[in-house]
Each structure stands twice: as C-alpha cells, then as structure tokens.
Amino acid sequence: MKLKFKAWDRQVNRMCDVTRLEFGHQGSVVGIAVDNYEKGYGLFKNGELESRFELLQYTGLNDIDGKEIYQGYILERRNGQRYVVDFARLDNGTDGYSTAFYLQPTTGSQTPVTFEHSDRIVGNVFDNVELVGTDKPQIKLMSRVKERLATHSAAKGSTKK
C-alpha cells in the first residue's frame, strides 16, 4: 500500500494534495507541502499546520469507480446507506492494540462496518455535511485524529529510557 495523504485547507475550504511531509525527531509531522491549486505549492509548518490543515490518510482502497478512498470520505452502498471513512485504534484485550480503517454508519446502528467492493465515494465530511445528517461530523473526525496522535506520541515517549 502506498502511504498517501490529502489535506483539507480550512483557510480556503478546499481539499489539497499533499506532496511532502516533514517529520520531527520523535516522528510527529512538523511540516507539509501541499498543492493549493492557485499558487503552485506551499510549505506549512508547526502552528500554521495544525490550525490550517486537516490531514487525511489514504486507506489503500479504491471505490467501485476506481477512485482512491481517504479518511473523511463519505461512501454509499447500493442500498443507499452512507458511511464515513475513519481510523480507529482498537484494544484487542491481550497483547495491546491494532489499528484499522473502518466505516462509521451515518444513520441507524453506530456499529462500525468493513468496506465492500460496491462502495462508491459520494463526498467528504468537509464539503458535504448534508450527506451525513449530522451537524459537524468533521469535528468528531478531527478529535479522534488528535486523540490518536497524542496517544501515539505518549506511547513512544514511555518506551524511551
């Protein structure tokens, strides 16, 4: 699987292609270069990075039309049910945790489900809030991403001696 990212630019309300990531000495993202479509590309670091962009990771999967599926995308099944693509850290109860992309239903049961070959991208949580029937689903997504990064950084720090 290729490791790829897109970024939602809050300043111009547009999805951007991430062309480069810069990592700090403890593995945290400290800078990104994005194609902002109007000025070529821009390099953003630290505070501006966190306040302006939301990083979205590629799942390694494509929808039925061959389009790449990223975190935060909204998928629709043939039966009309919609799901938001998200990422979770799951405690497996015995030897730590595992991480995985999954689909969170937008209505009805809130039990996460797995991908199907017939899934089709119909939008994303930033441009298409009306498709998921909630007020601000991207806030939930962002809080989970920040929580995941904080947990990852804390775990890395506890393994150092």
Phi and psi in radians as a Rosetta constraint file:
Dihedral C 1 N 2 CA 2 C 2 CIRCULARHARMONIC -1.381 0.35
Dihedral N 2 CA 2 C 2 N 3 CIRCULARHARMONIC 2.414 0.35
Dihedral C 2 N 3 CA 3 C 3 CIRCULARHARMONIC -1.556 0.35
Dihedral N 3 CA 3 C 3 N 4 CIRCULARHARMONIC 1.931 0.35
Dihedral C 3 N 4 CA 4 C 4 CIRCULARHARMONIC -2.326 0.35
Dihedral N 4 CA 4 C 4 N 5 CIRCULARHARMONIC 2.717 0.35
Dihedral C 4 N 5 CA 5 C 5 CIRCULARHARMONIC -2.422 0.35
Dihedral N 5 CA 5 C 5 N 6 CIRCULARHARMONIC 2.672 0.35
Dihedral C 5 N 6 CA 6 C 6 CIRCULARHARMONIC -2.088 0.35
Dihedral N 6 CA 6 C 6 N 7 CIRCULARHARMONIC 2.921 0.35
Dihedral C 6 N 7 CA 7 C 7 CIRCULARHARMONIC -2.428 0.35
Dihedral N 7 CA 7 C 7 N 8 CIRCULARHARMONIC 2.343 0.35
Dihedral C 7 N 8 CA 8 C 8 CIRCULARHARMONIC -1.510 0.35
Dihedral N 8 CA 8 C 8 N 9 CIRCULARHARMONIC 2.106 0.35
Dihedral C 8 N 9 CA 9 C 9 CIRCULARHARMONIC -1.604 0.35
Dihedral N 9 CA 9 C 9 N 10 CIRCULARHARMONIC 1.863 0.35
Dihedral C 9 N 10 CA 10 C 10 CIRCULARHARMONIC -1.151 0.35
Dihedral N 10 CA 10 C 10 N 11 CIRCULARHARMONIC -0.488 0.35
Dihedral C 10 N 11 CA 11 C 11 CIRCULARHARMONIC -1.199 0.35
Dihedral N 11 CA 11 C 11 N 12 CIRCULARHARMONIC -0.686 0.35
Dihedral C 11 N 12 CA 12 C 12 CIRCULARHARMONIC -1.993 0.35
Dihedral N 12 CA 12 C 12 N 13 CIRCULARHARMONIC 0.084 0.35
Dihedral C 12 N 13 CA 13 C 13 CIRCULARHARMONIC 0.881 0.35
Dihedral N 13 CA 13 C 13 N 14 CIRCULARHARMONIC 1.022 0.35
Dihedral C 13 N 14 CA 14 C 14 CIRCULARHARMONIC -2.577 0.35
Dihedral N 14 CA 14 C 14 N 15 CIRCULARHARMONIC 2.523 0.35
Dihedral C 14 N 15 CA 15 C 15 CIRCULARHARMONIC -1.399 0.35
Dihedral N 15 CA 15 C 15 N 16 CIRCULARHARMONIC 2.348 0.35
Dihedral C 15 N 16 CA 16 C 16 CIRCULARHARMONIC -2.130 0.35
Dihedral N 16 CA 16 C 16 N 17 CIRCULARHARMONIC 2.640 0.35
Dihedral C 16 N 17 CA 17 C 17 CIRCULARHARMONIC -1.453 0.35
Dihedral N 17 CA 17 C 17 N 18 CIRCULARHARMONIC 2.312 0.35
Dihedral C 17 N 18 CA 18 C 18 CIRCULARHARMONIC -1.534 0.35
Dihedral N 18 CA 18 C 18 N 19 CIRCULARHARMONIC 2.134 0.35
Dihedral C 18 N 19 CA 19 C 19 CIRCULARHARMONIC -1.768 0.35
Dihedral N 19 CA 19 C 19 N 20 CIRCULARHARMONIC -0.279 0.35
Dihedral C 19 N 20 CA 20 C 20 CIRCULARHARMONIC -2.823 0.35
Dihedral N 20 CA 20 C 20 N 21 CIRCULARHARMONIC 2.480 0.35
Dihedral C 20 N 21 CA 21 C 21 CIRCULARHARMONIC -2.041 0.35
Dihedral N 21 CA 21 C 21 N 22 CIRCULARHARMONIC 2.485 0.35
Dihedral C 21 N 22 CA 22 C 22 CIRCULARHARMONIC -2.046 0.35
Dihedral N 22 CA 22 C 22 N 23 CIRCULARHARMONIC 2.329 0.35
Dihedral C 22 N 23 CA 23 C 23 CIRCULARHARMONIC -1.941 0.35
Dihedral N 23 CA 23 C 23 N 24 CIRCULARHARMONIC 2.532 0.35
Dihedral C 23 N 24 CA 24 C 24 CIRCULARHARMONIC -1.425 0.35
Dihedral N 24 CA 24 C 24 N 25 CIRCULARHARMONIC -3.127 0.35
Dihedral C 24 N 25 CA 25 C 25 CIRCULARHARMONIC -1.191 0.35
Dihedral N 25 CA 25 C 25 N 26 CIRCULARHARMONIC -0.312 0.35
Dihedral C 25 N 26 CA 26 C 26 CIRCULARHARMONIC -1.859 0.35
Dihedral N 26 CA 26 C 26 N 27 CIRCULARHARMONIC 0.279 0.35
Dihedral C 26 N 27 CA 27 C 27 CIRCULARHARMONIC 1.551 0.35
Dihedral N 27 CA 27 C 27 N 28 CIRCULARHARMONIC 0.017 0.35
Dihedral C 27 N 28 CA 28 C 28 CIRCULARHARMONIC -1.438 0.35
Dihedral N 28 CA 28 C 28 N 29 CIRCULARHARMONIC 2.618 0.35
Dihedral C 28 N 29 CA 29 C 29 CIRCULARHARMONIC -1.287 0.35
Dihedral N 29 CA 29 C 29 N 30 CIRCULARHARMONIC 2.151 0.35
Dihedral C 29 N 30 CA 30 C 30 CIRCULARHARMONIC -1.999 0.35
Dihedral N 30 CA 30 C 30 N 31 CIRCULARHARMONIC -0.133 0.35
Dihedral C 30 N 31 CA 31 C 31 CIRCULARHARMONIC -2.902 0.35
Dihedral N 31 CA 31 C 31 N 32 CIRCULARHARMONIC 2.631 0.35
Dihedral C 31 N 32 CA 32 C 32 CIRCULARHARMONIC -2.410 0.35
Dihedral N 32 CA 32 C 32 N 33 CIRCULARHARMONIC 2.620 0.35
Dihedral C 32 N 33 CA 33 C 33 CIRCULARHARMONIC -1.946 0.35
Dihedral N 33 CA 33 C 33 N 34 CIRCULARHARMONIC 2.277 0.35
Dihedral C 33 N 34 CA 34 C 34 CIRCULARHARMONIC -2.228 0.35
Dihedral N 34 CA 34 C 34 N 35 CIRCULARHARMONIC 2.652 0.35
Dihedral C 34 N 35 CA 35 C 35 CIRCULARHARMONIC -1.545 0.35
Dihedral N 35 CA 35 C 35 N 36 CIRCULARHARMONIC 1.894 0.35
Dihedral C 35 N 36 CA 36 C 36 CIRCULARHARMONIC -1.696 0.35
Dihedral N 36 CA 36 C 36 N 37 CIRCULARHARMONIC 0.239 0.35
Dihedral C 36 N 37 CA 37 C 37 CIRCULARHARMONIC 1.183 0.35
Dihedral N 37 CA 37 C 37 N 38 CIRCULARHARMONIC -0.312 0.35
Dihedral C 37 N 38 CA 38 C 38 CIRCULARHARMONIC -1.950 0.35
Dihedral N 38 CA 38 C 38 N 39 CIRCULARHARMONIC -0.582 0.35
Dihedral C 38 N 39 CA 39 C 39 CIRCULARHARMONIC -2.147 0.35
Dihedral N 39 CA 39 C 39 N 40 CIRCULARHARMONIC 0.537 0.35
Dihedral C 39 N 40 CA 40 C 40 CIRCULARHARMONIC 1.375 0.35
Dihedral N 40 CA 40 C 40 N 41 CIRCULARHARMONIC -1.972 0.35
Dihedral C 40 N 41 CA 41 C 41 CIRCULARHARMONIC -2.324 0.35
Dihedral N 41 CA 41 C 41 N 42 CIRCULARHARMONIC 2.816 0.35
Dihedral C 41 N 42 CA 42 C 42 CIRCULARHARMONIC -2.324 0.35
Dihedral N 42 CA 42 C 42 N 43 CIRCULARHARMONIC 2.594 0.35
Dihedral C 42 N 43 CA 43 C 43 CIRCULARHARMONIC -1.901 0.35
Dihedral N 43 CA 43 C 43 N 44 CIRCULARHARMONIC 2.188 0.35
Dihedral C 43 N 44 CA 44 C 44 CIRCULARHARMONIC -2.157 0.35
Dihedral N 44 CA 44 C 44 N 45 CIRCULARHARMONIC 2.425 0.35
Dihedral C 44 N 45 CA 45 C 45 CIRCULARHARMONIC -2.269 0.35
Dihedral N 45 CA 45 C 45 N 46 CIRCULARHARMONIC 2.720 0.35
Dihedral C 45 N 46 CA 46 C 46 CIRCULARHARMONIC 0.723 0.35
Dihedral N 46 CA 46 C 46 N 47 CIRCULARHARMONIC -2.046 0.35
Dihedral C 46 N 47 CA 47 C 47 CIRCULARHARMONIC -0.965 0.35
Dihedral N 47 CA 47 C 47 N 48 CIRCULARHARMONIC -0.760 0.35
Dihedral C 47 N 48 CA 48 C 48 CIRCULARHARMONIC -1.155 0.35
Dihedral N 48 CA 48 C 48 N 49 CIRCULARHARMONIC -0.616 0.35
Dihedral C 48 N 49 CA 49 C 49 CIRCULARHARMONIC -1.048 0.35
Dihedral N 49 CA 49 C 49 N 50 CIRCULARHARMONIC -0.888 0.35
Dihedral C 49 N 50 CA 50 C 50 CIRCULARHARMONIC -1.183 0.35
Dihedral N 50 CA 50 C 50 N 51 CIRCULARHARMONIC -0.675 0.35
Dihedral C 50 N 51 CA 51 C 51 CIRCULARHARMONIC -1.401 0.35
Dihedral N 51 CA 51 C 51 N 52 CIRCULARHARMONIC -0.422 0.35
Dihedral C 51 N 52 CA 52 C 52 CIRCULARHARMONIC -1.758 0.35
Dihedral N 52 CA 52 C 52 N 53 CIRCULARHARMONIC -0.607 0.35
Dihedral C 52 N 53 CA 53 C 53 CIRCULARHARMONIC -2.075 0.35
Dihedral N 53 CA 53 C 53 N 54 CIRCULARHARMONIC 2.596 0.35
Dihedral C 53 N 54 CA 54 C 54 CIRCULARHARMONIC -2.053 0.35
Dihedral N 54 CA 54 C 54 N 55 CIRCULARHARMONIC 1.970 0.35
Dihedral C 54 N 55 CA 55 C 55 CIRCULARHARMONIC -1.350 0.35
Dihedral N 55 CA 55 C 55 N 56 CIRCULARHARMONIC 2.370 0.35
Dihedral C 55 N 56 CA 56 C 56 CIRCULARHARMONIC -2.215 0.35
Dihedral N 56 CA 56 C 56 N 57 CIRCULARHARMONIC 2.147 0.35
Dihedral C 56 N 57 CA 57 C 57 CIRCULARHARMONIC -1.569 0.35
Dihedral N 57 CA 57 C 57 N 58 CIRCULARHARMONIC 2.518 0.35
Dihedral C 57 N 58 CA 58 C 58 CIRCULARHARMONIC -1.254 0.35
Dihedral N 58 CA 58 C 58 N 59 CIRCULARHARMONIC 2.367 0.35
Dihedral C 58 N 59 CA 59 C 59 CIRCULARHARMONIC -1.389 0.35
Dihedral N 59 CA 59 C 59 N 60 CIRCULARHARMONIC -0.295 0.35
Dihedral C 59 N 60 CA 60 C 60 CIRCULARHARMONIC 1.564 0.35
Dihedral N 60 CA 60 C 60 N 61 CIRCULARHARMONIC 0.019 0.35
Dihedral C 60 N 61 CA 61 C 61 CIRCULARHARMONIC -2.012 0.35
Dihedral N 61 CA 61 C 61 N 62 CIRCULARHARMONIC 2.740 0.35
Dihedral C 61 N 62 CA 62 C 62 CIRCULARHARMONIC -2.098 0.35
Dihedral N 62 CA 62 C 62 N 63 CIRCULARHARMONIC 2.692 0.35
Dihedral C 62 N 63 CA 63 C 63 CIRCULARHARMONIC -1.417 0.35
Dihedral N 63 CA 63 C 63 N 64 CIRCULARHARMONIC -3.078 0.35
Dihedral C 63 N 64 CA 64 C 64 CIRCULARHARMONIC -1.061 0.35
Dihedral N 64 CA 64 C 64 N 65 CIRCULARHARMONIC -0.425 0.35
Dihedral C 64 N 65 CA 65 C 65 CIRCULARHARMONIC -1.629 0.35
Dihedral N 65 CA 65 C 65 N 66 CIRCULARHARMONIC 0.066 0.35
Dihedral C 65 N 66 CA 66 C 66 CIRCULARHARMONIC 1.527 0.35
Dihedral N 66 CA 66 C 66 N 67 CIRCULARHARMONIC 0.097 0.35
Dihedral C 66 N 67 CA 67 C 67 CIRCULARHARMONIC -1.422 0.35
Dihedral N 67 CA 67 C 67 N 68 CIRCULARHARMONIC 2.451 0.35
Dihedral C 67 N 68 CA 68 C 68 CIRCULARHARMONIC -1.176 0.35
Dihedral N 68 CA 68 C 68 N 69 CIRCULARHARMONIC 2.389 0.35
Dihedral C 68 N 69 CA 69 C 69 CIRCULARHARMONIC -1.747 0.35
Dihedral N 69 CA 69 C 69 N 70 CIRCULARHARMONIC 2.172 0.35
Dihedral C 69 N 70 CA 70 C 70 CIRCULARHARMONIC -2.011 0.35
Dihedral N 70 CA 70 C 70 N 71 CIRCULARHARMONIC 2.765 0.35
Dihedral C 70 N 71 CA 71 C 71 CIRCULARHARMONIC -0.975 0.35
Dihedral N 71 CA 71 C 71 N 72 CIRCULARHARMONIC 2.427 0.35
Dihedral C 71 N 72 CA 72 C 72 CIRCULARHARMONIC 1.565 0.35
Dihedral N 72 CA 72 C 72 N 73 CIRCULARHARMONIC -0.120 0.35
Dihedral C 72 N 73 CA 73 C 73 CIRCULARHARMONIC -1.359 0.35
Dihedral N 73 CA 73 C 73 N 74 CIRCULARHARMONIC 2.710 0.35
Dihedral C 73 N 74 CA 74 C 74 CIRCULARHARMONIC -1.875 0.35
Dihedral N 74 CA 74 C 74 N 75 CIRCULARHARMONIC 2.187 0.35
Dihedral C 74 N 75 CA 75 C 75 CIRCULARHARMONIC -1.939 0.35
Dihedral N 75 CA 75 C 75 N 76 CIRCULARHARMONIC 2.619 0.35
Dihedral C 75 N 76 CA 76 C 76 CIRCULARHARMONIC -2.194 0.35
Dihedral N 76 CA 76 C 76 N 77 CIRCULARHARMONIC 2.403 0.35
Dihedral C 76 N 77 CA 77 C 77 CIRCULARHARMONIC -1.585 0.35
Dihedral N 77 CA 77 C 77 N 78 CIRCULARHARMONIC 2.926 0.35
Dihedral C 77 N 78 CA 78 C 78 CIRCULARHARMONIC -1.012 0.35
Dihedral N 78 CA 78 C 78 N 79 CIRCULARHARMONIC -0.518 0.35
Dihedral C 78 N 79 CA 79 C 79 CIRCULARHARMONIC -1.410 0.35
Dihedral N 79 CA 79 C 79 N 80 CIRCULARHARMONIC 0.022 0.35
Dihedral C 79 N 80 CA 80 C 80 CIRCULARHARMONIC 1.599 0.35
Dihedral N 80 CA 80 C 80 N 81 CIRCULARHARMONIC -0.167 0.35
Dihedral C 80 N 81 CA 81 C 81 CIRCULARHARMONIC -1.173 0.35
Dihedral N 81 CA 81 C 81 N 82 CIRCULARHARMONIC 2.386 0.35
Dihedral C 81 N 82 CA 82 C 82 CIRCULARHARMONIC -1.924 0.35
Dihedral N 82 CA 82 C 82 N 83 CIRCULARHARMONIC 2.625 0.35
Dihedral C 82 N 83 CA 83 C 83 CIRCULARHARMONIC -2.441 0.35
Dihedral N 83 CA 83 C 83 N 84 CIRCULARHARMONIC 2.586 0.35
Dihedral C 83 N 84 CA 84 C 84 CIRCULARHARMONIC -1.785 0.35
Dihedral N 84 CA 84 C 84 N 85 CIRCULARHARMONIC 2.287 0.35
Dihedral C 84 N 85 CA 85 C 85 CIRCULARHARMONIC -1.340 0.35
Dihedral N 85 CA 85 C 85 N 86 CIRCULARHARMONIC 2.224 0.35
Dihedral C 85 N 86 CA 86 C 86 CIRCULARHARMONIC -2.443 0.35
Dihedral N 86 CA 86 C 86 N 87 CIRCULARHARMONIC 3.126 0.35
Dihedral C 86 N 87 CA 87 C 87 CIRCULARHARMONIC -2.273 0.35
Dihedral N 87 CA 87 C 87 N 88 CIRCULARHARMONIC 2.392 0.35
Dihedral C 87 N 88 CA 88 C 88 CIRCULARHARMONIC -2.351 0.35
Dihedral N 88 CA 88 C 88 N 89 CIRCULARHARMONIC 2.636 0.35
Dihedral C 88 N 89 CA 89 C 89 CIRCULARHARMONIC -1.854 0.35
Dihedral N 89 CA 89 C 89 N 90 CIRCULARHARMONIC 2.048 0.35
Dihedral C 89 N 90 CA 90 C 90 CIRCULARHARMONIC -1.955 0.35
Dihedral N 90 CA 90 C 90 N 91 CIRCULARHARMONIC 2.205 0.35
Dihedral C 90 N 91 CA 91 C 91 CIRCULARHARMONIC -1.340 0.35
Dihedral N 91 CA 91 C 91 N 92 CIRCULARHARMONIC 2.092 0.35
Dihedral C 91 N 92 CA 92 C 92 CIRCULARHARMONIC -1.560 0.35
Dihedral N 92 CA 92 C 92 N 93 CIRCULARHARMONIC 0.046 0.35
Dihedral C 92 N 93 CA 93 C 93 CIRCULARHARMONIC 1.423 0.35
Dihedral N 93 CA 93 C 93 N 94 CIRCULARHARMONIC -0.254 0.35
Dihedral C 93 N 94 CA 94 C 94 CIRCULARHARMONIC -2.115 0.35
Dihedral N 94 CA 94 C 94 N 95 CIRCULARHARMONIC -1.013 0.35
Dihedral C 94 N 95 CA 95 C 95 CIRCULARHARMONIC -2.174 0.35
Dihedral N 95 CA 95 C 95 N 96 CIRCULARHARMONIC 0.711 0.35
Dihedral C 95 N 96 CA 96 C 96 CIRCULARHARMONIC 1.960 0.35
Dihedral N 96 CA 96 C 96 N 97 CIRCULARHARMONIC -2.237 0.35
Dihedral C 96 N 97 CA 97 C 97 CIRCULARHARMONIC -2.534 0.35
Dihedral N 97 CA 97 C 97 N 98 CIRCULARHARMONIC 2.865 0.35
Dihedral C 97 N 98 CA 98 C 98 CIRCULARHARMONIC -2.240 0.35
Dihedral N 98 CA 98 C 98 N 99 CIRCULARHARMONIC 2.770 0.35
Dihedral C 98 N 99 CA 99 C 99 CIRCULARHARMONIC -2.152 0.35
Dihedral N 99 CA 99 C 99 N 100 CIRCULARHARMONIC 2.603 0.35
Dihedral C 99 N 100 CA 100 C 100 CIRCULARHARMONIC -2.834 0.35
Dihedral N 100 CA 100 C 100 N 101 CIRCULARHARMONIC 2.670 0.35
Dihedral C 100 N 101 CA 101 C 101 CIRCULARHARMONIC -1.431 0.35
Dihedral N 101 CA 101 C 101 N 102 CIRCULARHARMONIC 2.553 0.35
Dihedral C 101 N 102 CA 102 C 102 CIRCULARHARMONIC -2.623 0.35
Dihedral N 102 CA 102 C 102 N 103 CIRCULARHARMONIC 3.029 0.35
Dihedral C 102 N 103 CA 103 C 103 CIRCULARHARMONIC -1.938 0.35
Dihedral N 103 CA 103 C 103 N 104 CIRCULARHARMONIC 2.202 0.35
Dihedral C 103 N 104 CA 104 C 104 CIRCULARHARMONIC -1.735 0.35
Dihedral N 104 CA 104 C 104 N 105 CIRCULARHARMONIC 2.076 0.35
Dihedral C 104 N 105 CA 105 C 105 CIRCULARHARMONIC -1.043 0.35
Dihedral N 105 CA 105 C 105 N 106 CIRCULARHARMONIC 2.508 0.35
Dihedral C 105 N 106 CA 106 C 106 CIRCULARHARMONIC -1.546 0.35
Dihedral N 106 CA 106 C 106 N 107 CIRCULARHARMONIC -0.317 0.35
Dihedral C 106 N 107 CA 107 C 107 CIRCULARHARMONIC -2.471 0.35
Dihedral N 107 CA 107 C 107 N 108 CIRCULARHARMONIC 2.871 0.35
Dihedral C 107 N 108 CA 108 C 108 CIRCULARHARMONIC 1.207 0.35
Dihedral N 108 CA 108 C 108 N 109 CIRCULARHARMONIC -2.440 0.35
Dihedral C 108 N 109 CA 109 C 109 CIRCULARHARMONIC -0.997 0.35
Dihedral N 109 CA 109 C 109 N 110 CIRCULARHARMONIC 2.401 0.35
Dihedral C 109 N 110 CA 110 C 110 CIRCULARHARMONIC -1.707 0.35
Dihedral N 110 CA 110 C 110 N 111 CIRCULARHARMONIC 0.269 0.35
Dihedral C 110 N 111 CA 111 C 111 CIRCULARHARMONIC -1.309 0.35
Dihedral N 111 CA 111 C 111 N 112 CIRCULARHARMONIC 2.152 0.35
Dihedral C 111 N 112 CA 112 C 112 CIRCULARHARMONIC -1.061 0.35
Dihedral N 112 CA 112 C 112 N 113 CIRCULARHARMONIC 2.613 0.35
Dihedral C 112 N 113 CA 113 C 113 CIRCULARHARMONIC -2.249 0.35
Dihedral N 113 CA 113 C 113 N 114 CIRCULARHARMONIC 2.975 0.35
Dihedral C 113 N 114 CA 114 C 114 CIRCULARHARMONIC -1.677 0.35
Dihedral N 114 CA 114 C 114 N 115 CIRCULARHARMONIC 2.942 0.35
Dihedral C 114 N 115 CA 115 C 115 CIRCULARHARMONIC -1.261 0.35
Dihedral N 115 CA 115 C 115 N 116 CIRCULARHARMONIC 2.652 0.35
Dihedral C 115 N 116 CA 116 C 116 CIRCULARHARMONIC -2.200 0.35
Dihedral N 116 CA 116 C 116 N 117 CIRCULARHARMONIC 2.670 0.35
Dihedral C 116 N 117 CA 117 C 117 CIRCULARHARMONIC -1.045 0.35
Dihedral N 117 CA 117 C 117 N 118 CIRCULARHARMONIC -0.511 0.35
Dihedral C 117 N 118 CA 118 C 118 CIRCULARHARMONIC -1.470 0.35
Dihedral N 118 CA 118 C 118 N 119 CIRCULARHARMONIC -0.014 0.35
Dihedral C 118 N 119 CA 119 C 119 CIRCULARHARMONIC -1.077 0.35
Dihedral N 119 CA 119 C 119 N 120 CIRCULARHARMONIC 2.471 0.35
Dihedral C 119 N 120 CA 120 C 120 CIRCULARHARMONIC -2.260 0.35
Dihedral N 120 CA 120 C 120 N 121 CIRCULARHARMONIC 2.342 0.35
Dihedral C 120 N 121 CA 121 C 121 CIRCULARHARMONIC -1.220 0.35
Dihedral N 121 CA 121 C 121 N 122 CIRCULARHARMONIC 2.242 0.35
Dihedral C 121 N 122 CA 122 C 122 CIRCULARHARMONIC -2.097 0.35
Dihedral N 122 CA 122 C 122 N 123 CIRCULARHARMONIC -0.055 0.35
Dihedral C 122 N 123 CA 123 C 123 CIRCULARHARMONIC 2.834 0.35
Dihedral N 123 CA 123 C 123 N 124 CIRCULARHARMONIC -2.844 0.35
Dihedral C 123 N 124 CA 124 C 124 CIRCULARHARMONIC -2.487 0.35
Dihedral N 124 CA 124 C 124 N 125 CIRCULARHARMONIC 2.860 0.35
Dihedral C 124 N 125 CA 125 C 125 CIRCULARHARMONIC -1.237 0.35
Dihedral N 125 CA 125 C 125 N 126 CIRCULARHARMONIC -0.171 0.35
Dihedral C 125 N 126 CA 126 C 126 CIRCULARHARMONIC -1.606 0.35
Dihedral N 126 CA 126 C 126 N 127 CIRCULARHARMONIC -0.764 0.35
Dihedral C 126 N 127 CA 127 C 127 CIRCULARHARMONIC -1.540 0.35
Dihedral N 127 CA 127 C 127 N 128 CIRCULARHARMONIC -0.421 0.35
Dihedral C 127 N 128 CA 128 C 128 CIRCULARHARMONIC -2.260 0.35
Dihedral N 128 CA 128 C 128 N 129 CIRCULARHARMONIC 0.889 0.35
Dihedral C 128 N 129 CA 129 C 129 CIRCULARHARMONIC -0.957 0.35
Dihedral N 129 CA 129 C 129 N 130 CIRCULARHARMONIC -0.603 0.35
Dihedral C 129 N 130 CA 130 C 130 CIRCULARHARMONIC -1.095 0.35
Dihedral N 130 CA 130 C 130 N 131 CIRCULARHARMONIC -0.363 0.35
Dihedral C 130 N 131 CA 131 C 131 CIRCULARHARMONIC -1.363 0.35
Dihedral N 131 CA 131 C 131 N 132 CIRCULARHARMONIC -0.316 0.35
Dihedral C 131 N 132 CA 132 C 132 CIRCULARHARMONIC -1.859 0.35
Dihedral N 132 CA 132 C 132 N 133 CIRCULARHARMONIC -0.144 0.35
Dihedral C 132 N 133 CA 133 C 133 CIRCULARHARMONIC 1.224 0.35
Dihedral N 133 CA 133 C 133 N 134 CIRCULARHARMONIC 0.323 0.35
Dihedral C 133 N 134 CA 134 C 134 CIRCULARHARMONIC -2.155 0.35
Dihedral N 134 CA 134 C 134 N 135 CIRCULARHARMONIC 2.898 0.35
Dihedral C 134 N 135 CA 135 C 135 CIRCULARHARMONIC -1.131 0.35
Dihedral N 135 CA 135 C 135 N 136 CIRCULARHARMONIC -1.058 0.35
Dihedral C 135 N 136 CA 136 C 136 CIRCULARHARMONIC -2.473 0.35
Dihedral N 136 CA 136 C 136 N 137 CIRCULARHARMONIC 1.343 0.35
Dihedral C 136 N 137 CA 137 C 137 CIRCULARHARMONIC -1.090 0.35
Dihedral N 137 CA 137 C 137 N 138 CIRCULARHARMONIC -0.464 0.35
Dihedral C 137 N 138 CA 138 C 138 CIRCULARHARMONIC -1.153 0.35
Dihedral N 138 CA 138 C 138 N 139 CIRCULARHARMONIC -0.448 0.35
Dihedral C 138 N 139 CA 139 C 139 CIRCULARHARMONIC -1.136 0.35
Dihedral N 139 CA 139 C 139 N 140 CIRCULARHARMONIC -0.739 0.35
Dihedral C 139 N 140 CA 140 C 140 CIRCULARHARMONIC -1.080 0.35
Dihedral N 140 CA 140 C 140 N 141 CIRCULARHARMONIC -0.772 0.35
Dihedral C 140 N 141 CA 141 C 141 CIRCULARHARMONIC -1.072 0.35
Dihedral N 141 CA 141 C 141 N 142 CIRCULARHARMONIC -0.838 0.35
Dihedral C 141 N 142 CA 142 C 142 CIRCULARHARMONIC -1.096 0.35
Dihedral N 142 CA 142 C 142 N 143 CIRCULARHARMONIC -0.714 0.35
Dihedral C 142 N 143 CA 143 C 143 CIRCULARHARMONIC -1.137 0.35
Dihedral N 143 CA 143 C 143 N 144 CIRCULARHARMONIC -0.644 0.35
Dihedral C 143 N 144 CA 144 C 144 CIRCULARHARMONIC -1.194 0.35
Dihedral N 144 CA 144 C 144 N 145 CIRCULARHARMONIC -0.674 0.35
Dihedral C 144 N 145 CA 145 C 145 CIRCULARHARMONIC -1.125 0.35
Dihedral N 145 CA 145 C 145 N 146 CIRCULARHARMONIC -0.807 0.35
Dihedral C 145 N 146 CA 146 C 146 CIRCULARHARMONIC -1.120 0.35
Dihedral N 146 CA 146 C 146 N 147 CIRCULARHARMONIC -0.689 0.35
Dihedral C 146 N 147 CA 147 C 147 CIRCULARHARMONIC -1.096 0.35
Dihedral N 147 CA 147 C 147 N 148 CIRCULARHARMONIC -0.756 0.35
Dihedral C 147 N 148 CA 148 C 148 CIRCULARHARMONIC -1.082 0.35
Dihedral N 148 CA 148 C 148 N 149 CIRCULARHARMONIC -0.760 0.35
Dihedral C 148 N 149 CA 149 C 149 CIRCULARHARMONIC -1.160 0.35
Dihedral N 149 CA 149 C 149 N 150 CIRCULARHARMONIC -0.696 0.35
Dihedral C 149 N 150 CA 150 C 150 CIRCULARHARMONIC -1.131 0.35
Dihedral N 150 CA 150 C 150 N 151 CIRCULARHARMONIC -0.740 0.35
Dihedral C 150 N 151 CA 151 C 151 CIRCULARHARMONIC -1.115 0.35
Dihedral N 151 CA 151 C 151 N 152 CIRCULARHARMONIC -0.736 0.35
Dihedral C 151 N 152 CA 152 C 152 CIRCULARHARMONIC -1.097 0.35
Dihedral N 152 CA 152 C 152 N 153 CIRCULARHARMONIC -0.783 0.35
Dihedral C 152 N 153 CA 153 C 153 CIRCULARHARMONIC -1.132 0.35
Dihedral N 153 CA 153 C 153 N 154 CIRCULARHARMONIC -0.702 0.35
Dihedral C 153 N 154 CA 154 C 154 CIRCULARHARMONIC -1.137 0.35
Dihedral N 154 CA 154 C 154 N 155 CIRCULARHARMONIC -0.725 0.35
Dihedral C 154 N 155 CA 155 C 155 CIRCULARHARMONIC -1.128 0.35
Dihedral N 155 CA 155 C 155 N 156 CIRCULARHARMONIC -0.714 0.35
Dihedral C 155 N 156 CA 156 C 156 CIRCULARHARMONIC -1.108 0.35
Dihedral N 156 CA 156 C 156 N 157 CIRCULARHARMONIC -0.718 0.35
Dihedral C 156 N 157 CA 157 C 157 CIRCULARHARMONIC -1.153 0.35
Dihedral N 157 CA 157 C 157 N 158 CIRCULARHARMONIC -0.603 0.35
Dihedral C 157 N 158 CA 158 C 158 CIRCULARHARMONIC -1.303 0.35
Dihedral N 158 CA 158 C 158 N 159 CIRCULARHARMONIC -0.307 0.35
Dihedral C 158 N 159 CA 159 C 159 CIRCULARHARMONIC -1.523 0.35
Dihedral N 159 CA 159 C 159 N 160 CIRCULARHARMONIC -0.214 0.35
Dihedral C 159 N 160 CA 160 C 160 CIRCULARHARMONIC -1.419 0.35
Dihedral N 160 CA 160 C 160 N 161 CIRCULARHARMONIC 2.535 0.35
